[in-house]
Amino acid sequence: MNDHTSGTNAGSGMTRRKVLGLGLAAFGALTIGQTLPAFLSTAEAQASSGAAQKIADHFSSIRTMSGDFIQFGPRGEQTGGKFFIARPGKIRFNYEAPSAYRVISDGESVVIDNRKLNTMDLYPLSKTPLKLLLDERIDLSGSRVKSVKEEADLITIQLADKSVFGNSRITMMFDTKSYELRQWTITDAQGKDTTVLIDNVKQGVQLDASLFKIDYKRNFEVNQKNNKNR
């Protein structure tokens, strides 16, 4: 997929996250050689969110990103591939063989496309915690901030909106010096996490718009056929 991007290396990062927190179940929980630090209470989190907002604003200012990822599922299963982000709202994960998955958000919907099984599951982006990561600006004001943990080298921010996402939540970890995203975790309503590590990250890359195009016609045809076969 290198022909889709051009840009400057922004250093390696790590991300923890869950394929969408809807039970898209492509990303699951794992402790990657470390455990998440204890979180502050919501009140303490809001009081501490000044520094966190600066970091979130820096991340929000990065309009495009690409790189490699390794994903760990809830049972420890591991897959990898390439990822692409275009703010606001767009993301794509191309899974390497033997996985046949493509996960794409076009800013409105998110599709999990399994070419091997010929299934396409479609979800509104606005109903997934992934939207918080891909927003035009990551707003840490109000009750969405559930916890903030500041350490010497990392700041961990946990966001949720029960009225929109139910019990799902997203946790993001940033480098306190470079302000770079290190990892994100999406936790689903059952409390299962998905972890993704990213590496070889490039920022400010030029991305082909076709990367984020969802084939709605194929989605309709695939689901119509699958429904008839049930």
C-alpha positions as CSV (number, residue, x, y, z in Angstrom):
1,M,0.0,0.0,0.0
2,N,3.0,2.3,-0.1
3,D,1.8,3.8,-3.4
4,H,-1.1,5.3,-1.5
5,T,1.0,7.4,0.8
6,S,3.8,9.9,0.9
7,G,5.1,11.8,3.9
8,T,7.6,12.1,6.7
9,N,8.3,9.5,9.4
10,A,6.9,10.7,12.7
11,G,8.5,7.9,14.7
12,S,7.1,4.7,15.9
13,G,4.0,4.5,18.1
14,M,1.9,2.0,19.8
15,T,-1.8,1.8,19.9
16,R,-4.3,-0.1,21.9
17,R,-7.8,-0.2,20.7
18,K,-10.8,-2.3,19.9
19,V,-12.1,-2.6,16.4
20,L,-15.0,-0.4,17.1
21,G,-16.3,-1.1,20.5
22,L,-19.5,-2.3,19.1
23,G,-18.5,-5.8,19.2
24,L,-16.8,-5.4,15.9
25,A,-14.6,-7.8,17.7
26,A,-11.7,-7.3,15.5
27,F,-9.7,-5.8,18.3
28,G,-9.5,-7.3,21.8
29,A,-7.9,-6.9,25.1
30,L,-4.3,-7.7,26.0
31,T,-1.8,-6.4,28.4
32,I,1.2,-5.8,26.2
33,G,3.9,-6.4,28.6
34,Q,2.5,-3.7,30.8
35,T,-0.7,-2.8,32.7
36,L,-2.6,0.4,32.4
37,P,-2.0,2.7,35.3
38,A,-4.6,3.4,37.9
39,F,-7.0,6.2,36.7
40,L,-8.0,9.3,38.5
41,S,-11.6,9.9,39.4
42,T,-13.8,11.7,37.0
43,A,-13.5,14.9,39.0
44,E,-9.8,14.7,39.2
45,A,-9.7,13.8,35.5
46,Q,-11.5,17.0,34.6
47,A,-9.2,19.0,36.8
48,S,-6.2,17.4,35.2
49,S,-7.5,17.8,31.6
50,G,-5.7,21.0,30.8
51,A,-2.5,19.3,29.8
52,A,-4.5,16.4,28.3
53,Q,-6.4,18.9,26.1
54,K,-3.1,20.3,24.8
55,I,-2.0,16.8,23.8
56,A,-5.4,16.0,22.3
57,D,-5.4,19.3,20.3
58,H,-2.0,18.4,18.9
59,F,-3.2,15.0,17.9
60,S,-6.4,16.5,16.4
61,S,-4.2,18.8,14.3
62,I,-2.7,15.9,12.5
63,R,-5.0,15.5,9.5
64,T,-3.6,12.2,8.1
65,M,-1.5,9.3,9.3
66,S,-0.4,5.9,8.0
67,G,1.6,3.0,9.3
68,D,1.8,-0.6,10.3
69,F,-0.3,-2.2,13.1
70,I,-0.4,-5.3,15.1
71,Q,-3.7,-6.2,16.7
72,F,-4.3,-8.4,19.7
73,G,-7.8,-9.8,20.2
74,P,-9.7,-10.6,23.5
75,R,-8.3,-14.2,23.5
76,G,-4.8,-13.1,22.6
77,E,-5.1,-13.8,18.9
78,Q,-2.8,-11.6,16.8
79,T,-3.1,-10.1,13.4
80,G,-1.4,-7.2,11.6
81,G,-1.4,-5.0,8.5
82,K,-1.5,-1.4,7.4
83,F,-3.6,1.5,8.7
84,F,-4.6,4.8,7.3
85,I,-6.4,7.8,9.0
86,A,-7.8,11.0,7.5
87,R,-9.5,13.4,9.8
88,P,-12.3,13.8,10.4
89,G,-13.9,10.4,10.5
90,K,-12.0,8.3,8.1
91,I,-9.9,5.2,8.9
92,R,-8.9,2.0,7.1
93,F,-7.3,-1.2,8.3
94,N,-5.9,-3.6,5.7
95,Y,-5.2,-6.9,7.4
96,E,-2.4,-9.0,6.1
97,A,-2.9,-12.7,5.0
98,P,-4.3,-15.0,6.0
99,S,-6.9,-12.6,7.4
100,A,-9.3,-11.4,4.8
101,Y,-10.6,-8.4,6.7
102,R,-10.8,-4.7,5.7
103,V,-12.2,-2.2,8.2
104,I,-13.2,1.1,6.6
105,S,-14.8,4.3,7.9
106,D,-15.9,6.9,5.3
107,G,-16.8,9.4,7.9
108,E,-20.4,8.3,8.1
109,S,-20.4,4.5,8.4
110,V,-17.9,1.8,9.4
111,V,-17.8,-1.5,7.5
112,I,-16.2,-4.7,8.4
113,D,-15.5,-6.5,5.1
114,N,-14.6,-10.1,5.2
115,R,-13.8,-11.2,1.7
116,K,-13.1,-14.8,2.6
117,L,-16.6,-15.3,4.2
118,N,-18.2,-12.7,1.8
119,T,-19.7,-10.7,4.7
120,M,-20.0,-7.0,5.1
121,D,-21.2,-5.6,8.5
122,L,-22.1,-1.9,8.4
123,Y,-22.4,0.4,11.5
124,P,-22.9,4.1,11.9
125,L,-19.6,5.7,13.0
126,S,-21.5,8.1,15.3
127,K,-22.5,5.1,17.4
128,T,-19.0,3.8,18.0
129,P,-16.3,5.2,20.4
130,L,-14.0,5.3,17.4
131,K,-15.7,8.5,16.5
132,L,-14.1,10.2,19.5
133,L,-10.6,9.3,18.1
134,L,-11.5,10.5,14.6
135,D,-13.4,13.7,15.4
136,E,-12.4,17.1,13.9
137,R,-11.3,18.0,17.4
138,I,-11.0,15.7,20.4
139,D,-13.0,17.7,23.0
140,L,-12.1,16.7,26.6
141,S,-14.5,19.0,28.2
142,G,-17.7,17.9,30.0
143,S,-18.5,14.4,31.2
144,R,-17.0,12.4,28.4
145,V,-13.6,12.4,30.2
146,K,-13.8,9.5,32.6
147,S,-10.2,9.4,33.7
148,V,-6.8,10.9,33.1
149,K,-3.5,9.5,34.3
150,E,-0.4,11.6,34.0
151,E,3.0,9.9,34.3
152,A,6.6,11.0,33.5
153,D,6.4,9.7,29.9
154,L,2.7,9.0,29.3
155,I,-0.7,10.5,29.7
156,T,-3.6,8.2,29.5
157,I,-7.1,9.6,28.7
158,Q,-10.3,7.5,28.9
159,L,-13.4,8.8,27.2
160,A,-17.0,7.5,27.1
161,D,-20.5,8.7,26.4
162,K,-23.1,6.4,27.8
163,S,-25.9,8.2,26.0
164,V,-24.3,7.4,22.7
165,F,-22.0,4.4,23.0
166,G,-23.6,2.7,26.0
167,N,-21.0,1.0,28.2
168,S,-18.3,1.1,25.5
169,R,-15.3,3.4,26.0
170,I,-12.0,4.4,24.4
171,T,-8.7,4.8,26.2
172,M,-5.8,6.7,24.5
173,M,-2.2,6.9,25.6
174,F,0.0,9.8,24.4
175,D,3.7,10.5,24.8
176,T,4.0,13.6,27.1
177,K,7.0,15.0,25.3
178,S,6.3,14.4,21.7
179,Y,2.4,14.4,22.1
180,E,2.3,11.4,19.8
181,L,-0.4,8.8,20.2
182,R,1.1,5.6,21.6
183,Q,-1.9,3.4,21.8
184,W,-5.7,3.2,22.1
185,T,-8.0,0.6,23.5
186,I,-11.7,0.3,22.8
187,T,-13.6,-1.6,25.4
188,D,-17.0,-3.0,24.4
189,A,-20.1,-3.2,26.5
190,Q,-19.1,-6.7,27.8
191,G,-15.8,-5.2,29.1
192,K,-13.6,-6.8,26.4
193,D,-10.8,-4.8,25.1
194,T,-9.0,-4.8,21.8
195,T,-5.4,-3.7,21.5
196,V,-3.5,-2.5,18.5
197,L,0.1,-1.4,18.3
198,I,1.2,0.9,15.5
199,D,4.6,1.4,14.1
200,N,6.4,3.1,11.2
201,V,4.0,6.0,11.6
202,K,3.9,8.8,9.0
203,Q,2.0,12.0,9.6
204,G,0.8,14.5,7.1
205,V,0.8,12.0,4.3
206,Q,-1.2,12.2,1.0
207,L,-3.8,9.5,0.9
208,D,-5.9,8.4,-2.0
209,A,-9.6,9.2,-1.3
210,S,-10.5,5.7,-2.6
211,L,-8.9,4.2,0.5
212,F,-12.0,5.3,2.5
213,K,-14.7,4.5,0.0
214,I,-17.3,2.0,1.1
215,D,-18.9,-0.1,-1.6
216,Y,-22.5,0.3,-0.5
217,K,-23.8,-1.5,-3.6
218,R,-21.8,-4.5,-2.8
219,N,-22.8,-4.3,0.9
220,F,-26.4,-4.4,-0.1
221,E,-25.9,-7.3,-2.5
222,V,-23.8,-9.3,-0.1
223,N,-26.3,-8.9,2.8
224,Q,-29.3,-9.6,0.6
225,K,-27.6,-12.8,-0.6
226,N,-26.6,-13.9,2.9
227,N,-30.1,-13.2,4.2
228,K,-31.6,-15.4,1.5
229,N,-29.2,-18.2,2.4
230,R,-30.2,-18.2,6.1
